[in-house]
Amino acid sequence: MTPSAFEDEAHPESILMQARKLGLTVSRIPTLEESRDTPQLAPVAVEDLLLRPSVKIDYARLEKFVRGKAVVVTGGGGSIGFEICDRVITFGAARLLSIENSEPALHAAIEKLSAKVTSAVIEGRIADVRDRDRIHQLMNAFRPEVVFHAAALKHVPILERDWGEGVKTNIFGSVNVADAALASGAVAMVMISTDKAIEPVSMLGLTKRFAEMYCQALDRGCG
């Protein structure tokens, strides 16, 4: 039997990259287990590249987690941060504070969020997570119940060169946000990390792992 091109050892991501460069459309034939009828070509889905079953999201639990709550999102103008902000107001948060150090990114994000039909009170503030006093000031004034920490430097080659900046943002910035969340009375903080933090071999992974360890230690100390 011919092995699947989507097995781990076949490096499916490299196959897709080569096909994209050549302008080719990639399709797959479902396995016999997947299709009871005659197998037909199907487009390649993102889930095909996970090499594991996709996780089913418990949307009801997520809605319960944020509905009616005051929520802070750091890095709210970034790709991940904005998506979190969007989901937070979709799931019924009462108040949202987006913290971002880029003025254009913050303006664009707040414009998009404010255009949605929602009862949430949406606020955006310019701040850098490196500025401990500023982060504490904003958190104490807003009094969040839930904090999503998405602000980070995450470009691997750049952080290898300018590693000190990664330490300032990803480590000390995360410490500032975690401490401020605790001091302001937040009941939960979610830190957005990366798979590179598992047995890290890069500055991105190292700084993110350090931040994870700090937040975990803080959580155990509070428990």
N, C-alpha and C positions, 0 to 999 in steps of 0.2 A: 504494500500500500504506500502511495506517495505521501510523505509528510505534508502537513498544512503549512502554507507560507506564513501563517499567523502564529505558529509556534514560537516560543521565546527564542530558541536557538537560531531561528531563521531571520531574526532582526527585521521585523515587518516595517518598522519606521524607515529604515534605509531603502527598502523596496519602494515605499510610497514616495520618498524624496526623489529617487531616480526617475520614477514614472512622471512625477510632476515636472521635473526638468525637461523631460522629453515630450511633454504635452499630452501624455497618455491618460486615459480614464481607467481607473482601477475598479474592478468588480470582484466579487467572490461568489463561490458556489456553496450554499449551505450544506452542512454535513447531513448524513442520513438521519442522525438523531434530531436535527433541527427541522427537517422537512419530511413530512409523511408522503407528499406527492412527488412528482418528478422535479428534481432540483433545478432551479432556474437562477440565472445570474442576478445578484443583488448588489446594490452600492455598498461600499465599505463605510461602516459607521464608526464613530469614535470608540464605541464600546469594544469593537473588534481589536483595538490596539491595547486594551487594558491587560489582556492575557490573564484575566480573572473575571469572575462574575461581577457585574456592576452592582453598586450598593443602591438599594431602594431608599429614597429619601422619605422620611416621615414628616410630611408637610404639616400635619395636624400638631405634632409636637413642636415644630419650629414656630408655628403660629402662636401656640400657647406660651412659648418662651419669650416672645416680644410684644404680644398684644397688650395694649394699654400701658406699655412701659416707656420710660425715658431712656433713650439709647444714644451712646456716643460711638462714633466710628472714626478712628484715626486713619489718615491716608485716604479720606473719603473721596478724593478727586482722582485716585488711581483706578486702574481697571478692576481690581478685586474689591477695593474699598467702595467704589461707586456701585458695583453689583450688590454688595452687602446693604448699602443704603437703600437701594431700590427695593430689595426684598423686605427690608425692615419696615418700610412704610406700607408695602403691599400687604404684609401680615398684620398690620394694624397698630404699630407703635404710636403712642400718644405724642411723643416729642423725639426729634432727632437732631443731634448736633454732629455735624461733619467737620472734623479738624483736618486741615491741609496746609502744607507750607508753600504750595504753588498757587499764586493768585489766579492765573488763567484756568488752571484745572478746577479750582474751587468754584469759580464763577460759572464755568460750563456745567459742572455737576449740579449746583443748586438750581440753575435755570431748568435743567431737565427734570429734576425731582419736583420742582414747584409746578411744572406743567401737568403733572399727574393729578388725577382726581383722588384726593385724599384729605382726611381730616387732621392729619398729623401736622404739628407745628415744626417747620423745618428751619434750621439755623446753620449757617456756615461761618467758621472763624479761622483766620490765618494764624497758624502757630507751627512751631517745629518741635517735634517730640524730644529733641535734645535740650530744649529750654525747660528745665525742671520747674522753675517758678511759674512760668506761663501755663504749663500743663496743669499744675495743681490749681492755679487760679481758675482756669476754665472749668475743670471738673468740680471744684467746690461750689462754683456759682450755678452750674447746671444740675448737679446732684443726679447723676445717672444711676439707673438700676442695673443696666447691662452695658458693657464696654466691649467693642470689637476692635482689636488692635491690628490694623492692616498696614500701617505706615512702615516702610522698610526700604533699604537699598538692596537690590536683588540681582544686578547684572554681574554674572560670575567673573568674566575677564576684568572688568573695571575694578571690582572689589579685590581681586588678586593684586592689582597694581596700587590702588588707593585703599589699602586695607584699614588704615586708621579711621577713615570716614565710615566704613562699615561698622567698626567697633562703636563709634560715637552714636550712630543711629540705631543699629540693630540690637546692640547690647544696652548701652546707657539709655537710649531712647525707650526701649522696652521696660527697663527698670523704672524709669520716670512714670510711664503710663500705668504700670502695675501698681506702683506705690500710690499714685494719685487716685486710681480706681478704688483702692482699699480705703484710703483716707476720706474719700467723698461718700462712702457708704454703698458703693455698688455691690450687688449680691453675686454678680458673675462677670468674669472677663474671659473673652475668647481671643487667643493669640493666633494669628495666621502664620503658619510656619511652612516648611518645605521638606520634601523627602530627602534633600541633601543634608538635612540635620541628622540623618541616621548614619552613624559611623562617619562623621564628616571628613572630607579630604580637601575641602575648599574653604576660603574665608567666609563665603555665604553660609555654608553648612555649619561652620564653627560658630559664627556669631549667632545664628538662629538657634543652635543647640544650647548655647550658653543662656540665651533668653528663655528658652523652654525650661531649663533647669531652675532658673531663678523663679519663674512663675509657679512651677510645681512646688518648689520649696516654700514659697509664700502661701500657696494653697494649703499645704500640709500644716504650716504654722497656724493658719486660721482655723483649721479643722480641729 
